């Protein structure tokens, strides 16, 4: 048995396949996030400004507006 797709169903399926999945902020930049979080726990936020900024820059590159 073969199923036939009409043109409207096929175009919806194709457009959904072409759209990239939206990345959640919690899942973006895991390397910089881990380093930033470890530094803050061990040294305090005021001593980790470079790692915090590195994580922010990574998030911006990933398309987040922070």
mmCIF file of the N, C-alpha and C atoms, coordinates in Angstrom:
data_MODEL
# 
_entry.id   MODEL 
# 
loop_
_atom_site.group_PDB 
_atom_site.id 
_atom_site.type_symbol 
_atom_site.label_atom_id 
_atom_site.label_alt_id 
_atom_site.label_comp_id 
_atom_site.label_asym_id 
_atom_site.label_entity_id 
_atom_site.label_seq_id 
_atom_site.pdbx_PDB_ins_code 
_atom_site.Cartn_x 
_atom_site.Cartn_y 
_atom_site.Cartn_z 
_atom_site.occupancy 
_atom_site.B_iso_or_equiv 
_atom_site.pdbx_formal_charge 
_atom_site.auth_seq_id 
_atom_site.auth_comp_id 
_atom_site.auth_asym_id 
_atom_site.auth_atom_id 
_atom_site.pdbx_PDB_model_num 
ATOM 1   N N  . UNK A 1 1  ? 0.842  -1.177 0.000  1.00 0.00 ? 1  UNK A N  1 
ATOM 2   C CA . UNK A 1 1  ? 0.000  0.000  0.000  1.00 0.00 ? 1  UNK A CA 1 
ATOM 3   C C  . UNK A 1 1  ? 0.886  1.238  0.000  1.00 0.00 ? 1  UNK A C  1 
ATOM 4   N N  . UNK A 1 2  ? 0.625  2.190  -0.864 1.00 0.00 ? 2  UNK A N  1 
ATOM 5   C CA . UNK A 1 2  ? 1.390  3.418  -0.974 1.00 0.00 ? 2  UNK A CA 1 
ATOM 6   C C  . UNK A 1 2  ? 0.487  4.596  -0.652 1.00 0.00 ? 2  UNK A C  1 
ATOM 7   N N  . UNK A 1 3  ? 0.975  5.503  0.182  1.00 0.00 ? 3  UNK A N  1 
ATOM 8   C CA . UNK A 1 3  ? 0.222  6.703  0.511  1.00 0.00 ? 3  UNK A CA 1 
ATOM 9   C C  . UNK A 1 3  ? 0.692  7.846  -0.362 1.00 0.00 ? 3  UNK A C  1 
ATOM 10  N N  . UNK A 1 4  ? -0.219 8.605  -0.869 1.00 0.00 ? 4  UNK A N  1 
ATOM 11  C CA . UNK A 1 4  ? 0.120  9.761  -1.698 1.00 0.00 ? 4  UNK A CA 1 
ATOM 12  C C  . UNK A 1 4  ? -0.072 11.028 -0.874 1.00 0.00 ? 4  UNK A C  1 
ATOM 13  N N  . UNK A 1 5  ? 0.868  11.933 -0.962 1.00 0.00 ? 5  UNK A N  1 
ATOM 14  C CA . UNK A 1 5  ? 0.774  13.214 -0.276 1.00 0.00 ? 5  UNK A CA 1 
ATOM 15  C C  . UNK A 1 5  ? 0.315  14.262 -1.269 1.00 0.00 ? 5  UNK A C  1 
ATOM 16  N N  . UNK A 1 6  ? -0.641 15.077 -0.852 1.00 0.00 ? 6  UNK A N  1 
ATOM 17  C CA . UNK A 1 6  ? -0.996 16.165 -1.746 1.00 0.00 ? 6  UNK A CA 1 
ATOM 18  C C  . UNK A 1 6  ? 0.060  17.262 -1.629 1.00 0.00 ? 6  UNK A C  1 
ATOM 19  N N  . UNK A 1 7  ? 0.037  18.228 -2.519 1.00 0.00 ? 7  UNK A N  1 
ATOM 20  C CA . UNK A 1 7  ? 1.099  19.241 -2.566 1.00 0.00 ? 7  UNK A CA 1 
ATOM 21  C C  . UNK A 1 7  ? 1.135  20.095 -1.311 1.00 0.00 ? 7  UNK A C  1 
ATOM 22  N N  . UNK A 1 8  ? -0.006 20.371 -0.674 1.00 0.00 ? 8  UNK A N  1 
ATOM 23  C CA . UNK A 1 8  ? 0.001  21.205 0.534  1.00 0.00 ? 8  UNK A CA 1 
ATOM 24  C C  . UNK A 1 8  ? 0.649  20.472 1.706  1.00 0.00 ? 8  UNK A C  1 
ATOM 25  N N  . UNK A 1 9  ? 0.392  19.184 1.846  1.00 0.00 ? 9  UNK A N  1 
ATOM 26  C CA . UNK A 1 9  ? 1.004  18.395 2.923  1.00 0.00 ? 9  UNK A CA 1 
ATOM 27  C C  . UNK A 1 9  ? 2.504  18.280 2.701  1.00 0.00 ? 9  UNK A C  1 
ATOM 28  N N  . UNK A 1 10 ? 2.907  18.068 1.484  1.00 0.00 ? 10 UNK A N  1 
ATOM 29  C CA . UNK A 1 10 ? 4.313  17.923 1.167  1.00 0.00 ? 10 UNK A CA 1 
ATOM 30  C C  . UNK A 1 10 ? 5.073  19.216 1.430  1.00 0.00 ? 10 UNK A C  1 
ATOM 31  N N  . UNK A 1 11 ? 4.517  20.366 1.079  1.00 0.00 ? 11 UNK A N  1 
ATOM 32  C CA . UNK A 1 11 ? 5.214  21.632 1.284  1.00 0.00 ? 11 UNK A CA 1 
ATOM 33  C C  . UNK A 1 11 ? 5.353  21.948 2.770  1.00 0.00 ? 11 UNK A C  1 
ATOM 34  N N  . UNK A 1 12 ? 4.345  21.622 3.576  1.00 0.00 ? 12 UNK A N  1 
ATOM 35  C CA . UNK A 1 12 ? 4.424  21.841 5.028  1.00 0.00 ? 12 UNK A CA 1 
ATOM 36  C C  . UNK A 1 12 ? 5.528  20.973 5.611  1.00 0.00 ? 12 UNK A C  1 
ATOM 37  N N  . UNK A 1 13 ? 5.588  19.722 5.195  1.00 0.00 ? 13 UNK A N  1 
ATOM 38  C CA . UNK A 1 13 ? 6.611  18.803 5.691  1.00 0.00 ? 13 UNK A CA 1 
ATOM 39  C C  . UNK A 1 13 ? 8.002  19.275 5.296  1.00 0.00 ? 13 UNK A C  1 
ATOM 40  N N  . UNK A 1 14 ? 8.172  19.734 4.079  1.00 0.00 ? 14 UNK A N  1 
ATOM 41  C CA . UNK A 1 14 ? 9.475  20.202 3.621  1.00 0.00 ? 14 UNK A CA 1 
ATOM 42  C C  . UNK A 1 14 ? 9.913  21.455 4.360  1.00 0.00 ? 14 UNK A C  1 
ATOM 43  N N  . UNK A 1 15 ? 9.000  22.399 4.589  1.00 0.00 ? 15 UNK A N  1 
ATOM 44  C CA . UNK A 1 15 ? 9.379  23.629 5.285  1.00 0.00 ? 15 UNK A CA 1 
ATOM 45  C C  . UNK A 1 15 ? 9.724  23.345 6.741  1.00 0.00 ? 15 UNK A C  1 
ATOM 46  N N  . UNK A 1 16 ? 9.039  22.411 7.372  1.00 0.00 ? 16 UNK A N  1 
ATOM 47  C CA . UNK A 1 16 ? 9.351  22.053 8.761  1.00 0.00 ? 16 UNK A CA 1 
ATOM 48  C C  . UNK A 1 16 ? 10.724 21.394 8.850  1.00 0.00 ? 16 UNK A C  1 
ATOM 49  N N  . UNK A 1 17 ? 11.088 20.628 7.850  1.00 0.00 ? 17 UNK A N  1 
ATOM 50  C CA . UNK A 1 17 ? 12.385 19.954 7.855  1.00 0.00 ? 17 UNK A CA 1 
ATOM 51  C C  . UNK A 1 17 ? 13.526 20.944 7.632  1.00 0.00 ? 17 UNK A C  1 
ATOM 52  N N  . UNK A 1 18 ? 13.263 22.061 6.958  1.00 0.00 ? 18 UNK A N  1 
ATOM 53  C CA . UNK A 1 18 ? 14.308 23.024 6.654  1.00 0.00 ? 18 UNK A CA 1 
ATOM 54  C C  . UNK A 1 18 ? 14.563 23.991 7.804  1.00 0.00 ? 18 UNK A C  1 
ATOM 55  N N  . UNK A 1 19 ? 13.589 24.190 8.680  1.00 0.00 ? 19 UNK A N  1 
ATOM 56  C CA . UNK A 1 19 ? 13.757 25.118 9.793  1.00 0.00 ? 19 UNK A CA 1 
ATOM 57  C C  . UNK A 1 19 ? 14.625 24.479 10.876 1.00 0.00 ? 19 UNK A C  1 
ATOM 58  N N  . UNK A 1 20 ? 15.687 25.163 11.317 1.00 0.00 ? 20 UNK A N  1 
ATOM 59  C CA . UNK A 1 20 ? 16.518 24.592 12.383 1.00 0.00 ? 20 UNK A CA 1 
ATOM 60  C C  . UNK A 1 20 ? 15.763 24.635 13.706 1.00 0.00 ? 20 UNK A C  1 
ATOM 61  N N  . UNK A 1 21 ? 16.078 23.672 14.574 1.00 0.00 ? 21 UNK A N  1 
ATOM 62  C CA . UNK A 1 21 ? 15.457 23.668 15.890 1.00 0.00 ? 21 UNK A CA 1 
ATOM 63  C C  . UNK A 1 21 ? 15.974 24.850 16.681 1.00 0.00 ? 21 UNK A C  1 
ATOM 64  N N  . UNK A 1 22 ? 15.109 25.466 17.445 1.00 0.00 ? 22 UNK A N  1 
ATOM 65  C CA . UNK A 1 22 ? 15.473 26.622 18.237 1.00 0.00 ? 22 UNK A CA 1 
ATOM 66  C C  . UNK A 1 22 ? 16.259 26.153 19.458 1.00 0.00 ? 22 UNK A C  1 
ATOM 67  N N  . UNK A 1 23 ? 17.445 26.709 19.653 1.00 0.00 ? 23 UNK A N  1 
ATOM 68  C CA . UNK A 1 23 ? 18.302 26.359 20.771 1.00 0.00 ? 23 UNK A CA 1 
ATOM 69  C C  . UNK A 1 23 ? 17.852 27.107 22.011 1.00 0.00 ? 23 UNK A C  1 
ATOM 70  N N  . UNK A 1 24 ? 17.771 26.399 23.112 1.00 0.00 ? 24 UNK A N  1 
ATOM 71  C CA . UNK A 1 24 ? 17.383 27.017 24.378 1.00 0.00 ? 24 UNK A CA 1 
ATOM 72  C C  . UNK A 1 24 ? 18.612 27.654 25.018 1.00 0.00 ? 24 UNK A C  1 
ATOM 73  N N  . UNK A 1 25 ? 18.452 28.770 25.717 1.00 0.00 ? 25 UNK A N  1 
ATOM 74  C CA . UNK A 1 25 ? 19.588 29.442 26.347 1.00 0.00 ? 25 UNK A CA 1 
ATOM 75  C C  . UNK A 1 25 ? 20.346 28.542 27.330 1.00 0.00 ? 25 UNK A C  1 
ATOM 76  N N  . UNK A 1 26 ? 19.627 27.656 27.996 1.00 0.00 ? 26 UNK A N  1 
ATOM 77  C CA . UNK A 1 26 ? 20.280 26.782 28.974 1.00 0.00 ? 26 UNK A CA 1 
ATOM 78  C C  . UNK A 1 26 ? 21.218 25.769 28.319 1.00 0.00 ? 26 UNK A C  1 
ATOM 79  N N  . UNK A 1 27 ? 21.018 25.509 27.031 1.00 0.00 ? 27 UNK A N  1 
ATOM 80  C CA . UNK A 1 27 ? 21.810 24.495 26.330 1.00 0.00 ? 27 UNK A CA 1 
ATOM 81  C C  . UNK A 1 27 ? 22.915 25.087 25.463 1.00 0.00 ? 27 UNK A C  1 
ATOM 82  N N  . UNK A 1 28 ? 22.928 26.401 25.328 1.00 0.00 ? 28 UNK A N  1 
ATOM 83  C CA . UNK A 1 28 ? 23.914 27.062 24.475 1.00 0.00 ? 28 UNK A CA 1 
ATOM 84  C C  . UNK A 1 28 ? 25.222 27.263 25.233 1.00 0.00 ? 28 UNK A C  1 
ATOM 85  N N  . UNK A 1 29 ? 26.319 27.161 24.556 1.00 0.00 ? 29 UNK A N  1 
ATOM 86  C CA . UNK A 1 29 ? 27.654 27.458 25.083 1.00 0.00 ? 29 UNK A CA 1 
ATOM 87  C C  . UNK A 1 29 ? 27.981 26.692 26.375 1.00 0.00 ? 29 UNK A C  1 
ATOM 88  N N  . UNK A 1 30 ? 27.898 25.381 26.356 1.00 0.00 ? 30 UNK A N  1 
ATOM 89  C CA . UNK A 1 30 ? 28.136 24.626 27.594 1.00 0.00 ? 30 UNK A CA 1 
ATOM 90  C C  . UNK A 1 30 ? 29.560 24.765 28.140 1.00 0.00 ? 30 UNK A C  1 
ATOM 91  N N  . UNK A 1 31 ? 30.548 24.952 27.254 1.00 0.00 ? 31 UNK A N  1 
ATOM 92  C CA . UNK A 1 31 ? 31.936 25.058 27.728 1.00 0.00 ? 31 UNK A CA 1 
ATOM 93  C C  . UNK A 1 31 ? 32.152 26.327 28.534 1.00 0.00 ? 31 UNK A C  1 
ATOM 94  N N  . UNK A 1 32 ? 31.703 27.467 27.984 1.00 0.00 ? 32 UNK A N  1 
ATOM 95  C CA . UNK A 1 32 ? 31.901 28.736 28.691 1.00 0.00 ? 32 UNK A CA 1 
ATOM 96  C C  . UNK A 1 32 ? 31.005 28.819 29.924 1.00 0.00 ? 32 UNK A C  1 
ATOM 97  N N  . UNK A 1 33 ? 29.854 28.203 29.851 1.00 0.00 ? 33 UNK A N  1 
ATOM 98  C CA . UNK A 1 33 ? 28.932 28.209 30.992 1.00 0.00 ? 33 UNK A CA 1 
ATOM 99  C C  . UNK A 1 33 ? 29.535 27.427 32.164 1.00 0.00 ? 33 UNK A C  1 
ATOM 100 N N  . UNK A 1 34 ? 30.096 26.267 31.874 1.00 0.00 ? 34 UNK A N  1 
ATOM 101 C CA . UNK A 1 34 ? 30.687 25.433 32.922 1.00 0.00 ? 34 UNK A CA 1 
ATOM 102 C C  . UNK A 1 34 ? 31.864 26.150 33.589 1.00 0.00 ? 34 UNK A C  1 
ATOM 103 N N  . UNK A 1 35 ? 32.732 26.742 32.784 1.00 0.00 ? 35 UNK A N  1 
ATOM 104 C CA . UNK A 1 35 ? 33.892 27.458 33.322 1.00 0.00 ? 35 UNK A CA 1 
ATOM 105 C C  . UNK A 1 35 ? 33.447 28.662 34.146 1.00 0.00 ? 35 UNK A C  1 
ATOM 106 N N  . UNK A 1 36 ? 32.480 29.400 33.642 1.00 0.00 ? 36 UNK A N  1 
ATOM 107 C CA . UNK A 1 36 ? 31.955 30.559 34.356 1.00 0.00 ? 36 UNK A CA 1 
ATOM 108 C C  . UNK A 1 36 ? 31.353 30.158 35.692 1.00 0.00 ? 36 UNK A C  1 
ATOM 109 N N  . UNK A 1 37 ? 30.505 29.142 35.686 1.00 0.00 ? 37 UNK A N  1 
ATOM 110 C CA . UNK A 1 37 ? 29.832 28.704 36.911 1.00 0.00 ? 37 UNK A CA 1 
ATOM 111 C C  . UNK A 1 37 ? 30.823 28.195 37.954 1.00 0.00 ? 37 UNK A C  1 
ATOM 112 N N  . UNK A 1 38 ? 31.818 27.416 37.520 1.00 0.00 ? 38 UNK A N  1 
ATOM 113 C CA . UNK A 1 38 ? 32.822 26.901 38.453 1.00 0.00 ? 38 UNK A CA 1 
ATOM 114 C C  . UNK A 1 38 ? 33.612 28.040 39.068 1.00 0.00 ? 38 UNK A C  1 
ATOM 115 N N  . UNK A 1 39 ? 33.983 29.014 38.270 1.00 0.00 ? 39 UNK A N  1 
ATOM 116 C CA . UNK A 1 39 ? 34.740 30.156 38.773 1.00 0.00 ? 39 UNK A CA 1 
ATOM 117 C C  . UNK A 1 39 ? 33.929 30.938 39.801 1.00 0.00 ? 39 UNK A C  1 
ATOM 118 N N  . UNK A 1 40 ? 32.661 31.169 39.506 1.00 0.00 ? 40 UNK A N  1 
ATOM 119 C CA . UNK A 1 40 ? 31.815 31.934 40.425 1.00 0.00 ? 40 UNK A CA 1 
ATOM 120 C C  . UNK A 1 40 ? 31.674 31.212 41.759 1.00 0.00 ? 40 UNK A C  1 
ATOM 121 N N  . UNK A 1 41 ? 31.494 29.901 41.729 1.00 0.00 ? 41 UNK A N  1 
ATOM 122 C CA . UNK A 1 41 ? 31.346 29.125 42.966 1.00 0.00 ? 41 UNK A CA 1 
ATOM 123 C C  . UNK A 1 41 ? 32.640 29.170 43.782 1.00 0.00 ? 41 UNK A C  1 
ATOM 124 N N  . UNK A 1 42 ? 33.774 29.032 43.112 1.00 0.00 ? 42 UNK A N  1 
ATOM 125 C CA . UNK A 1 42 ? 35.058 28.965 43.810 1.00 0.00 ? 42 UNK A CA 1 
ATOM 126 C C  . UNK A 1 42 ? 35.607 30.333 44.209 1.00 0.00 ? 42 UNK A C  1 
ATOM 127 N N  . UNK A 1 43 ? 35.383 31.357 43.370 1.00 0.00 ? 43 UNK A N  1 
ATOM 128 C CA . UNK A 1 43 ? 36.063 32.638 43.566 1.00 0.00 ? 43 UNK A CA 1 
ATOM 129 C C  . UNK A 1 43 ? 35.144 33.844 43.762 1.00 0.00 ? 43 UNK A C  1 
ATOM 130 N N  . UNK A 1 44 ? 33.871 33.668 43.522 1.00 0.00 ? 44 UNK A N  1 
ATOM 131 C CA . UNK A 1 44 ? 32.952 34.798 43.605 1.00 0.00 ? 44 UNK A CA 1 
ATOM 132 C C  . UNK A 1 44 ? 32.826 35.504 42.269 1.00 0.00 ? 44 UNK A C  1 
ATOM 133 N N  . UNK A 1 45 ? 31.658 36.054 42.029 1.00 0.00 ? 45 UNK A N  1 
ATOM 134 C CA . UNK A 1 45 ? 31.346 36.688 40.743 1.00 0.00 ? 45 UNK A CA 1 
ATOM 135 C C  . UNK A 1 45 ? 32.306 37.820 40.386 1.00 0.00 ? 45 UNK A C  1 
ATOM 136 N N  . UNK A 1 46 ? 32.695 38.606 41.369 1.00 0.00 ? 46 UNK A N  1 
ATOM 137 C CA . UNK A 1 46 ? 33.559 39.760 41.100 1.00 0.00 ? 46 UNK A CA 1 
ATOM 138 C C  . UNK A 1 46 ? 34.942 39.366 40.576 1.00 0.00 ? 46 UNK A C  1 
ATOM 139 N N  . UNK A 1 47 ? 35.358 38.117 40.806 1.00 0.00 ? 47 UNK A N  1 
ATOM 140 C CA . UNK A 1 47 ? 36.673 37.650 40.352 1.00 0.00 ? 47 UNK A CA 1 
ATOM 141 C C  . UNK A 1 47 ? 36.612 36.856 39.051 1.00 0.00 ? 47 UNK A C  1 
ATOM 142 N N  . UNK A 1 48 ? 35.469 36.818 38.405 1.00 0.00 ? 48 UNK A N  1 
ATOM 143 C CA . UNK A 1 48 ? 35.296 36.000 37.199 1.00 0.00 ? 48 UNK A CA 1 
ATOM 144 C C  . UNK A 1 48 ? 34.771 36.798 36.014 1.00 0.00 ? 48 UNK A C  1 
ATOM 145 N N  . UNK A 1 49 ? 35.037 38.072 36.002 1.00 0.00 ? 49 UNK A N  1 
ATOM 146 C CA . UNK A 1 49 ? 34.475 38.947 34.972 1.00 0.00 ? 49 UNK A CA 1 
ATOM 147 C C  . UNK A 1 49 ? 34.866 38.524 33.555 1.00 0.00 ? 49 UNK A C  1 
ATOM 148 N N  . UNK A 1 50 ? 36.076 38.047 33.347 1.00 0.00 ? 50 UNK A N  1 
ATOM 149 C CA . UNK A 1 50 ? 36.486 37.656 31.997 1.00 0.00 ? 50 UNK A CA 1 
ATOM 150 C C  . UNK A 1 50 ? 35.733 36.414 31.519 1.00 0.00 ? 50 UNK A C  1 
ATOM 151 N N  . UNK A 1 51 ? 35.485 35.464 32.417 1.00 0.00 ? 51 UNK A N  1 
ATOM 152 C CA . UNK A 1 51 ? 34.738 34.265 32.041 1.00 0.00 ? 51 UNK A CA 1 
ATOM 153 C C  . UNK A 1 51 ? 33.254 34.581 31.831 1.00 0.00 ? 51 UNK A C  1 
ATOM 154 N N  . UNK A 1 52 ? 32.730 35.486 32.613 1.00 0.00 ? 52 UNK A N  1 
ATOM 155 C CA . UNK A 1 52 ? 31.340 35.908 32.442 1.00 0.00 ? 52 UNK A CA 1 
ATOM 156 C C  . UNK A 1 52 ? 31.174 36.581 31.087 1.00 0.00 ? 52 UNK A C  1 
ATOM 157 N N  . UNK A 1 53 ? 32.095 37.450 30.745 1.00 0.00 ? 53 UNK A N  1 
ATOM 158 C CA . UNK A 1 53 ? 32.021 38.141 29.459 1.00 0.00 ? 53 UNK A CA 1 
ATOM 159 C C  . UNK A 1 53 ? 32.228 37.173 28.294 1.00 0.00 ? 53 UNK A C  1 
ATOM 160 N N  . UNK A 1 54 ? 33.099 36.191 28.457 1.00 0.00 ? 54 UNK A N  1 
ATOM 161 C CA . UNK A 1 54 ? 33.306 35.185 27.403 1.00 0.00 ? 54 UNK A CA 1 
ATOM 162 C C  . UNK A 1 54 ? 32.014 34.407 27.151 1.00 0.00 ? 54 UNK A C  1 
ATOM 163 N N  . UNK A 1 55 ? 31.300 34.076 28.220 1.00 0.00 ? 55 UNK A N  1 
ATOM 164 C CA . UNK A 1 55 ? 30.032 33.357 28.066 1.00 0.00 ? 55 UNK A CA 1 
ATOM 165 C C  . UNK A 1 55 ? 28.979 34.250 27.398 1.00 0.00 ? 55 UNK A C  1 
ATOM 166 N N  . UNK A 1 56 ? 28.935 35.501 27.784 1.00 0.00 ? 56 UNK A N  1 
ATOM 167 C CA . UNK A 1 56 ? 27.989 36.432 27.149 1.00 0.00 ? 56 UNK A CA 1 
ATOM 168 C C  . UNK A 1 56 ? 28.274 36.563 25.659 1.00 0.00 ? 56 UNK A C  1 
ATOM 169 N N  . UNK A 1 57 ? 29.539 36.664 25.304 1.00 0.00 ? 57 UNK A N  1 
ATOM 170 C CA . UNK A 1 57 ? 29.926 36.789 23.896 1.00 0.00 ? 57 UNK A CA 1 
ATOM 171 C C  . UNK A 1 57 ? 29.531 35.534 23.117 1.00 0.00 ? 57 UNK A C  1 
ATOM 172 N N  . UNK A 1 58 ? 29.731 34.374 23.708 1.00 0.00 ? 58 UNK A N  1 
ATOM 173 C CA . UNK A 1 58 ? 29.324 33.124 23.063 1.00 0.00 ? 58 UNK A CA 1 
ATOM 174 C C  . UNK A 1 58 ? 27.826 33.099 22.844 1.00 0.00 ? 58 UNK A C  1 
ATOM 175 N N  . UNK A 1 59 ? 27.072 33.526 23.846 1.00 0.00 ? 59 UNK A N  1 
ATOM 176 C CA . UNK A 1 59 ? 25.615 33.552 23.740 1.00 0.00 ? 59 UNK A CA 1 
ATOM 177 C C  . UNK A 1 59 ? 25.172 34.508 22.634 1.00 0.00 ? 59 UNK A C  1 
ATOM 178 N N  . UNK A 1 60 ? 25.830 35.640 22.526 1.00 0.00 ? 60 UNK A N  1 
ATOM 179 C CA . UNK A 1 60 ? 25.503 36.597 21.458 1.00 0.00 ? 60 UNK A CA 1 
ATOM 180 C C  . UNK A 1 60 ? 25.763 35.983 20.086 1.00 0.00 ? 60 UNK A C  1 
ATOM 181 N N  . UNK A 1 61 ? 26.871 35.264 19.950 1.00 0.00 ? 61 UNK A N  1 
ATOM 182 C CA . UNK A 1 61 ? 27.200 34.617 18.680 1.00 0.00 ? 61 UNK A CA 1 
ATOM 183 C C  . UNK A 1 61 ? 26.180 33.555 18.313 1.00 0.00 ? 61 UNK A C  1 
ATOM 184 N N  . UNK A 1 62 ? 25.551 32.956 19.323 1.00 0.00 ? 62 UNK A N  1 
ATOM 185 C CA . UNK A 1 62 ? 24.545 31.932 19.095 1.00 0.00 ? 62 UNK A CA 1 
ATOM 186 C C  . UNK A 1 62 ? 23.169 32.538 18.803 1.00 0.00 ? 62 UNK A C  1 
ATOM 187 N N  . UNK A 1 63 ? 23.091 33.879 18.839 1.00 0.00 ? 63 UNK A N  1 
ATOM 188 C CA . UNK A 1 63 ? 21.862 34.561 18.478 1.00 0.00 ? 63 UNK A CA 1 
ATOM 189 C C  . UNK A 1 63 ? 21.018 35.051 19.630 1.00 0.00 ? 63 UNK A C  1 
ATOM 190 N N  . UNK A 1 64 ? 21.523 34.931 20.840 1.00 0.00 ? 64 UNK A N  1 
ATOM 191 C CA . UNK A 1 64 ? 20.770 35.406 22.001 1.00 0.00 ? 64 UNK A CA 1 
ATOM 192 C C  . UNK A 1 64 ? 21.087 36.868 22.245 1.00 0.00 ? 64 UNK A C  1 
ATOM 193 N N  . UNK A 1 65 ? 20.104 37.622 22.677 1.00 0.00 ? 65 UNK A N  1 
ATOM 194 C CA . UNK A 1 65 ? 20.222 39.045 22.876 1.00 0.00 ? 65 UNK A CA 1 
ATOM 195 C C  . UNK A 1 65 ? 20.441 39.321 24.375 1.00 0.00 ? 65 UNK A C  1 
ATOM 196 N N  . UNK A 1 66 ? 21.714 39.281 24.794 1.00 0.00 ? 66 UNK A N  1 
ATOM 197 C CA . UNK A 1 66 ? 22.014 39.544 26.217 1.00 0.00 ? 66 UNK A CA 1 
ATOM 198 C C  . UNK A 1 66 ? 23.033 40.648 26.324 1.00 0.00 ? 66 UNK A C  1 
# 
